[in-house]
Amino acid sequence: MAEDPELKAIKTIIELMAPLDEIGRSRVLEYVLKRLGMTTLQSDLATIADEVSSATSVAYAGSARPFKDIRSLTAEKQPRSANEMVALIAYYLSEIAQPDEASSTVNVEKIRKYFKMAAFPMPRVPKNALTNAAAAGYLENTSRGEYRLNPVGYNLVVHGLPRSSAARPATNQRRQRR
């Protein structure tokens, strides 16, 4: 019995794409779609994903969002300080991470791990990064050494990052006298 040509193509594509990261895979697929004269299939893919999700709810429970790793999220949001990065890690763990790594709180060990995974410069004293982010208003202390993202930190990550490079209007400018 001959193998289905569509299944063979899918198998070949998966094997060739496996070594690439998420961004590389996206670029390759976008190029191939353009090369074949096809439009992007975002809405069709979203519909298919919803159908697959409902059909296999046990395997995909709670994953309405597309998976994004901490490194690609860091590249997208471009945090400028350790405080912003700590808020980003707390957001990632509470909102985006896969169920096996998701957490509602962050601590020093998680900060060390995710700073490294994101290739973001490690603070000299990771414990201070947590307390500084809390002092900046991004986290709330839930127990000794454990912090949770608060609404200010959530809004920073979702709505405030990346910060635009456009010049901010100066509010302290002196008026010229006539």
trRosetta pair geometry for C-beta under 8 A, 3 or more apart (Angstrom, degrees):
i j d omega theta_ij theta_ji phi_ij phi_ji
3 7 6.2 -116 172 79 93 113
3 8 5.1 101 120 -62 121 110
4 7 4.1 73 75 12 105 110
4 8 6.7 -175 88 -12 53 85
5 8 5.5 -54 -145 37 34 115
5 9 6.3 36 155 -21 66 103
6 9 5.7 -53 -149 35 32 111
6 10 6.4 32 152 -19 65 105
7 10 5.6 -51 -146 36 33 113
7 11 6.3 35 154 -20 65 106
8 11 5.8 -54 -147 36 30 112
8 12 6.4 30 154 -19 64 107
9 12 5.8 -56 -147 37 30 111
9 13 6.3 30 155 -19 65 107
10 13 5.9 -56 -147 36 29 110
10 14 6.3 28 156 -18 64 108
11 14 6.0 -56 -148 36 28 110
11 15 6.4 27 155 -18 63 109
12 15 5.8 -58 -150 37 29 111
12 16 6.3 21 157 -13 65 111
13 16 5.9 -63 -147 42 29 106
13 17 5.9 16 160 -12 68 116
14 17 6.0 -63 -137 44 26 103
14 18 6.4 50 159 -51 62 94
15 18 6.1 -32 -151 -4 27 118
17 20 5.4 -63 -165 34 59 116
17 25 5.1 69 -167 -117 115 101
17 28 6.7 -164 -109 74 99 150
20 24 3.6 -130 -171 99 110 126
20 25 4.9 147 103 -57 123 74
20 28 6.7 -25 -164 -8 178 137
21 24 5.0 93 51 12 68 106
21 25 7.1 -129 98 -7 33 90
21 72 7.7 171 157 -63 116 114
22 25 5.8 -54 -148 34 30 112
22 26 6.5 31 154 -20 63 105
22 67 8.0 -140 -103 100 141 89
22 68 7.4 165 134 -127 172 56
22 69 6.7 173 -5 9 137 105
22 72 5.7 -44 66 -59 131 156
23 26 5.7 -53 -152 34 32 113
23 27 6.5 32 152 -19 65 104
23 72 6.3 176 -46 -114 102 116
23 75 7.9 -31 -64 82 144 157
24 27 5.8 -54 -149 35 32 110
24 28 6.4 31 155 -18 66 106
25 28 5.8 -57 -149 37 31 110
25 29 6.2 24 157 -14 67 109
26 29 6.0 -60 -146 40 28 106
26 30 6.1 27 158 -18 65 109
27 30 5.9 -57 -146 37 28 110
27 31 6.3 27 157 -18 64 108
28 31 5.9 -59 -150 37 28 110
28 32 6.3 25 155 -18 65 109
29 32 5.7 -54 -144 37 31 111
29 33 6.3 33 157 -19 65 106
30 33 5.9 -56 -149 36 29 111
30 34 6.4 26 155 -15 64 107
30 40 7.0 -13 -119 -93 80 108
31 34 5.8 -59 -150 39 30 109
31 35 6.0 32 153 -22 67 109
32 35 5.5 -53 -143 37 30 114
32 36 6.2 19 160 -9 65 109
33 36 6.1 -64 -146 44 27 102
33 38 4.6 -90 -163 76 78 101
33 39 7.2 -19 164 123 118 9
33 40 6.1 83 131 -89 161 55
33 41 7.5 -144 -123 -10 141 91
34 37 7.6 37 180 -74 32 25
34 38 7.6 -96 -66 54 20 63
38 41 7.4 -14 152 -45 117 98
41 44 4.3 -55 -175 54 93 116
41 45 5.0 102 115 -31 92 96
42 45 5.8 -59 -143 38 23 109
42 46 6.3 24 157 -21 62 106
43 46 5.6 -50 -146 33 32 113
43 47 6.5 33 154 -18 63 104
44 47 5.8 -55 -152 36 32 111
44 48 6.3 30 152 -16 66 107
45 48 5.6 -54 -144 40 34 111
45 49 6.0 37 154 -23 67 106
46 49 5.6 -51 -144 36 30 113
46 50 6.5 33 154 -21 62 103
47 50 5.8 -53 -151 33 31 111
47 51 6.6 29 151 -17 63 105
48 51 5.6 -56 -151 37 34 111
48 52 6.2 31 153 -16 68 106
49 52 5.7 -54 -144 40 31 109
49 53 6.0 36 154 -24 65 108
50 53 5.6 -53 -144 36 29 115
50 54 6.4 22 159 -14 64 105
51 54 6.1 -58 -147 38 28 103
51 55 6.2 23 156 -16 64 112
52 55 5.7 -60 -144 41 29 109
52 56 6.1 -18 170 23 67 108
52 60 7.1 85 122 -13 86 159
53 56 6.9 -79 -137 59 20 75
53 57 6.8 58 159 -94 60 60
53 60 4.6 -110 -129 105 73 144
53 63 7.1 -146 -123 75 116 85
53 64 7.3 76 -157 -99 163 57
54 57 6.2 3 -149 -63 32 97
56 59 4.4 -18 153 36 111 114
56 60 5.6 79 98 5 91 104
57 60 6.5 -80 -132 61 28 81
57 61 5.8 61 166 -80 70 77
58 61 6.3 -11 -143 -35 22 109
60 63 4.9 -97 -171 46 78 114
61 99 7.4 33 82 -56 91 151
62 99 6.2 97 72 -72 134 113
63 67 7.1 -14 -158 -61 121 87
63 98 7.5 3 -97 -123 120 68
63 99 7.8 -89 -59 -28 99 99
65 68 7.7 -57 142 0 112 100
65 95 7.9 38 13 154 162 82
65 96 6.4 -86 101 -124 146 71
67 96 7.7 115 -144 173 45 87
67 98 6.5 13 -124 -68 116 95
68 72 5.4 -119 -169 84 87 116
68 73 5.2 102 135 -61 118 95
68 76 7.8 -32 -171 4 140 145
68 96 5.6 -48 55 -177 97 134
69 72 5.3 86 58 15 78 99
69 73 7.0 -144 97 -5 37 93
69 117 7.6 -118 168 158 104 116
70 73 5.6 -57 -143 40 32 113
70 74 6.1 37 156 -23 66 105
70 89 7.0 26 -139 -112 126 73
70 92 5.3 56 -103 -167 87 164
70 114 5.3 -129 -156 -154 164 96
70 117 5.1 65 68 109 132 117
70 118 4.8 -87 135 -73 104 94
71 74 5.7 -53 -148 34 29 112
71 75 6.5 29 152 -18 63 105
71 117 6.3 -114 -51 147 91 74
71 118 5.2 178 -93 -125 56 49
71 119 6.3 48 -124 11 104 100
72 75 5.5 -50 -146 37 36 113
72 76 6.3 37 153 -20 65 106
73 76 5.6 -56 -147 38 32 112
73 77 6.0 8 163 -1 68 114
73 88 6.7 161 130 180 112 109
73 92 5.7 153 79 -96 165 115
73 96 6.7 137 -82 82 147 169
73 118 7.8 -65 67 -115 86 114
74 77 6.3 -65 -133 49 25 95
74 78 7.5 94 166 -74 54 28
74 79 6.6 -61 -145 14 79 100
74 85 7.3 25 -123 -127 109 91
74 88 6.5 99 -96 144 73 151
74 118 4.1 107 -34 -161 156 116
74 119 7.5 173 89 53 152 76
74 120 6.0 -129 -153 -55 148 116
75 78 7.2 15 -173 -66 26 71
76 162 7.3 -141 146 -37 47 107
77 88 5.8 168 89 -117 152 127
77 157 6.4 -17 -140 -154 149 73
77 161 4.0 38 -169 132 92 127
77 162 5.6 168 -172 -63 34 72
78 161 6.5 -177 59 -172 67 98
78 162 4.0 37 44 -116 114 117
78 163 7.4 -114 95 26 108 71
79 84 3.6 176 -153 114 104 112
79 85 4.4 163 102 -68 155 66
79 87 7.7 161 -115 56 134 93
79 88 5.2 -110 -49 -22 137 141
79 120 7.2 11 66 -128 115 143
79 161 6.3 -23 -80 -128 65 143
80 84 5.8 59 41 27 61 151
80 163 6.7 -32 -19 21 128 130
81 84 4.9 99 55 8 77 99
81 85 6.9 -138 99 -4 42 89
82 85 5.4 -55 -145 39 35 114
82 86 6.2 40 154 -24 68 101
82 121 7.9 -83 -77 88 92 88
82 123 4.5 60 -125 -70 151 119
82 129 4.7 -100 158 -129 123 108
82 132 6.9 49 95 81 111 137
82 133 7.5 -111 123 -58 77 101
83 86 5.9 -51 -149 32 29 111
83 87 6.7 27 152 -14 62 105
83 129 7.3 -157 -76 -163 47 73
83 132 5.6 -103 -84 123 98 101
83 133 4.5 161 -142 -97 70 73
83 136 4.7 54 -159 5 142 162
83 138 6.3 144 174 5 91 143
84 87 5.7 -55 -152 38 34 112
84 88 6.3 38 149 -23 66 106
84 138 7.9 -175 -101 -87 38 160
84 156 6.8 -136 -127 154 81 130
84 161 6.7 131 -170 -83 120 132
85 88 5.3 -51 -147 35 34 116
85 89 6.4 37 153 -21 66 101
85 115 6.7 65 148 -106 136 87
85 118 7.2 176 -154 88 111 155
85 120 5.1 160 -131 152 145 161
85 129 7.8 -40 76 -172 103 129
86 89 5.7 -50 -149 34 32 111
86 90 6.5 32 152 -17 64 105
86 106 7.0 165 -170 108 84 158
86 111 6.3 -9 -115 -119 91 112
86 129 5.3 169 -65 151 131 100
86 130 6.2 176 -149 -95 144 49
86 132 7.8 135 10 75 154 88
86 133 3.9 -108 84 -61 140 157
86 138 6.9 121 92 96 99 140
86 139 7.0 -62 133 -34 115 132
87 90 5.7 -54 -148 38 32 111
87 91 6.3 34 152 -20 65 106
87 133 5.9 -173 -48 -159 80 123
87 138 4.0 -82 -86 -178 117 141
87 139 7.0 -143 -94 -48 74 88
87 149 6.5 100 -151 -122 68 101
87 153 4.1 -152 -139 -156 109 102
87 156 5.5 1 143 80 157 133
87 157 5.6 -159 134 -52 102 106
88 91 5.6 -54 -148 37 30 113
88 92 6.2 35 152 -23 65 105
88 118 8.0 91 109 -112 128 164
88 157 5.5 148 -99 -113 61 116
88 161 7.2 -35 -85 44 109 172
89 92 5.5 -51 -146 34 31 115
89 93 6.3 25 158 -14 65 107
89 106 5.9 91 113 -114 108 146
89 110 6.7 146 158 138 127 101
89 111 6.5 128 91 -110 167 59
89 114 4.5 125 -128 103 120 150
89 115 7.5 -44 -69 -55 142 65
89 118 7.7 -112 -82 -22 95 143
90 93 6.1 -57 -145 40 28 106
90 94 6.2 10 162 -5 64 116
90 105 7.9 -29 -134 -157 96 28
90 106 4.8 -93 -91 -18 84 132
90 133 8.0 162 -14 143 134 148
90 138 7.5 146 39 143 144 103
90 139 6.2 -179 -65 -96 167 106
90 147 6.9 -68 -100 108 135 97
90 148 7.0 134 -163 -166 124 30
90 149 3.9 153 134 -60 121 102
90 153 6.3 2 77 146 134 145
91 94 6.2 -71 -142 47 24 99
91 95 5.5 -24 178 22 67 122
91 96 7.2 40 135 -1 75 107
91 149 5.6 110 -69 -107 60 162
91 153 6.9 -155 -55 140 98 97
91 154 6.4 138 -103 -114 105 59
91 157 4.2 -103 -46 79 166 175
91 158 7.4 -171 -145 -45 143 80
92 95 7.0 -76 -121 52 12 83
92 96 5.1 -54 -147 49 55 115
92 97 5.7 76 150 -47 74 95
92 114 7.1 159 71 -152 142 144
93 96 7.9 -8 -29 49 12 75
93 97 5.1 5 -125 -6 40 141
93 101 7.1 -101 -127 136 80 83
93 102 6.1 135 -178 -149 61 45
93 103 4.5 -27 169 53 121 84
93 104 7.6 -152 122 -65 100 12
93 105 8.0 -60 113 71 138 22
93 106 6.3 142 35 -76 152 92
93 110 6.8 9 -74 -175 155 141
93 114 7.7 -92 -51 -68 109 154
94 97 7.8 62 3 19 17 105
94 102 7.1 95 -113 -166 22 88
94 103 6.9 -61 -73 89 63 47
94 104 5.4 69 -113 -123 100 48
94 148 7.5 88 -80 -156 144 80
94 149 5.6 -129 17 24 151 126
97 101 4.7 -105 175 92 125 94
97 102 4.3 169 87 -84 106 66
97 103 7.4 0 61 12 151 67
98 101 5.6 59 62 28 82 94
98 102 6.7 -136 90 -35 31 92
99 102 5.4 -40 -128 11 31 122
103 106 7.1 122 102 -75 123 53
103 110 6.9 -114 59 -103 152 153
104 148 5.9 -4 149 -122 83 110
105 142 5.6 -97 -105 35 129 143
105 146 4.4 10 171 -175 145 101
105 147 6.2 138 -159 67 85 32
105 148 5.1 -58 -99 -76 74 78
106 110 4.8 -127 -149 83 75 136
106 111 6.2 86 167 -56 114 83
106 130 6.9 -164 108 -114 105 111
106 139 7.4 -83 47 -123 114 140
106 146 7.4 146 69 -154 34 57
106 147 5.4 -31 61 66 84 89
106 148 7.7 152 13 -90 75 32
106 149 7.9 68 -5 -43 113 81
107 110 5.4 94 49 14 62 102
107 111 7.1 -116 106 -8 32 93
107 130 7.4 3 -146 -95 33 155
107 145 5.2 42 -139 148 107 92
107 146 5.4 -37 -76 -96 101 61
107 147 7.3 148 -82 17 50 77
108 111 5.5 -55 -148 34 32 115
108 112 6.5 34 156 -19 66 103
108 126 5.1 110 -152 112 85 113
108 127 5.2 -17 -98 -83 125 72
108 130 6.6 -88 -76 -18 67 138
108 145 6.5 -55 -9 -163 99 106
109 112 5.9 -53 -152 35 31 111
109 113 6.3 29 153 -18 65 109
110 113 5.6 -55 -144 39 33 113
110 114 5.9 14 165 -5 69 112
111 114 6.5 -65 -138 45 22 96
111 115 6.0 26 163 -22 63 110
111 123 8.0 -31 157 30 125 114
111 126 4.8 154 103 -173 127 113
111 129 5.9 153 -170 81 147 130
111 130 6.3 -112 -54 -57 150 99
112 115 6.2 -58 -144 34 22 109
112 116 6.6 17 159 -14 59 110
112 122 7.2 33 -131 -135 64 118
112 126 5.4 -34 -65 -103 83 169
113 116 6.2 -70 -163 38 25 108
113 117 6.3 18 152 -16 66 112
114 117 5.2 -47 -135 40 41 113
114 118 5.9 34 163 -14 69 108
115 118 6.1 -64 -146 44 24 104
115 120 5.1 -96 -154 70 70 97
115 121 7.6 -51 -177 95 112 24
115 122 5.0 109 130 -100 140 71
115 123 7.4 -115 -115 4 160 76
115 126 7.4 -135 0 -113 147 113
116 119 7.5 25 -180 -74 34 39
116 122 7.0 14 -67 -73 73 114
122 126 6.9 -44 -173 -73 92 100
123 126 5.5 134 66 -89 102 49
123 128 6.7 -137 143 72 136 94
123 129 4.2 160 24 -63 159 120
124 128 7.7 -1 74 45 80 130
125 128 4.1 56 95 8 110 115
125 129 7.2 177 95 -20 60 78
126 129 5.3 -43 -155 20 44 119
126 130 7.3 44 152 -17 66 95
127 130 6.1 -53 -166 30 38 110
127 131 6.8 25 147 -7 68 107
127 145 7.9 -54 -133 -126 98 89
128 131 5.6 -58 -145 45 41 106
128 132 5.7 43 156 -23 73 108
129 132 5.8 -54 -141 39 26 112
129 133 6.3 28 157 -19 62 107
130 133 5.9 -56 -147 36 28 108
130 134 6.4 26 153 -17 63 106
130 139 6.9 -63 -166 67 71 163
130 145 7.8 51 109 -155 164 52
130 147 5.5 176 -167 -3 106 143
131 134 5.5 -53 -148 38 34 113
131 135 6.2 36 152 -20 66 106
132 135 5.5 -52 -144 38 32 112
132 136 6.3 34 153 -20 65 105
133 136 5.6 -51 -146 36 32 113
133 138 4.7 -63 177 60 87 120
133 139 5.0 55 117 2 101 117
133 147 7.4 112 86 140 112 162
133 153 7.4 54 170 -104 105 127
134 137 7.8 65 175 -60 31 15
134 138 7.1 -95 -86 59 28 70
134 139 4.4 -66 -87 74 72 98
134 140 6.8 117 -136 -99 98 20
134 141 6.0 40 -139 -48 150 87
134 147 5.8 -119 -72 -127 114 137
137 150 7.4 -92 168 66 61 131
137 152 4.7 -44 141 107 100 161
137 153 7.5 -174 119 -50 60 78
138 149 7.0 -41 160 -137 77 69
138 150 6.8 164 165 40 27 91
138 152 5.9 -116 -101 101 42 97
138 153 3.3 89 -168 -89 75 103
138 156 6.1 -45 -114 19 106 149
139 147 4.1 26 169 169 134 124
139 148 6.5 143 -159 69 81 31
139 149 6.1 -55 -106 -98 71 37
139 150 6.2 145 -139 -4 17 93
139 153 5.8 49 -60 -48 54 153
140 147 6.6 155 74 -157 32 76
140 148 5.5 -25 61 62 86 86
140 150 4.7 89 -22 -62 103 118
141 146 7.4 103 -162 81 60 56
141 147 5.7 -45 -100 -102 48 78
142 146 4.9 -59 64 108 100 103
142 147 6.5 157 5 -117 87 21
142 148 4.9 68 -43 -15 124 110
143 146 4.6 22 56 43 84 118
149 153 4.5 -128 -156 92 82 131
149 154 5.6 103 149 -59 116 81
149 157 7.9 -32 -151 2 138 136
150 153 5.4 95 50 14 63 102
150 154 7.0 -118 105 -6 32 94
151 154 5.3 -53 -141 37 34 116
151 155 6.1 34 160 -18 68 105
152 155 6.0 -56 -149 38 28 108
152 156 6.5 35 150 -25 62 104
153 156 5.4 -48 -149 29 34 117
153 157 6.6 25 158 -13 66 104
154 157 6.2 -62 -153 39 29 103
154 158 6.0 7 161 -2 68 116
155 158 6.1 -62 -130 50 28 99
155 159 5.2 -28 -171 34 69 116
155 160 6.4 66 134 -17 70 108
156 159 7.4 -60 -102 57 6 73
156 160 4.3 -49 -148 45 47 135
156 161 6.4 47 153 -22 69 100
157 160 7.1 10 -19 49 14 89
157 161 5.6 -25 -138 27 38 123
158 161 8.0 68 18 40 12 86
160 163 6.7 -2 163 -82 76 77
170 173 4.5 86 109 -42 120 104
